[in-house]
């Protein structure tokens, strides 16, 4: 069960890193002064990555908890 804990922690960590990346990209887009369709296009691509990162982080936390409970 120790492997499940480490795998869950790894997945959760990767998810958090991806969420931080999304934040950095959004802040850079805002600082560039993008407006209208340019900003919308940039954020539209970012939403998919953001949702994927959130799902990865949640999955990692679930695996982590299951590993702790079963261990």
Secondary structure, DSSP 8 states (H G I E B T S, - for coil): -HHHHHHHHHHHHHHHHHHHHHHHHHHHHHHTT--HHHHHHHHHHHHHHHHHHHHHHHHHHHHHHHHHHH-
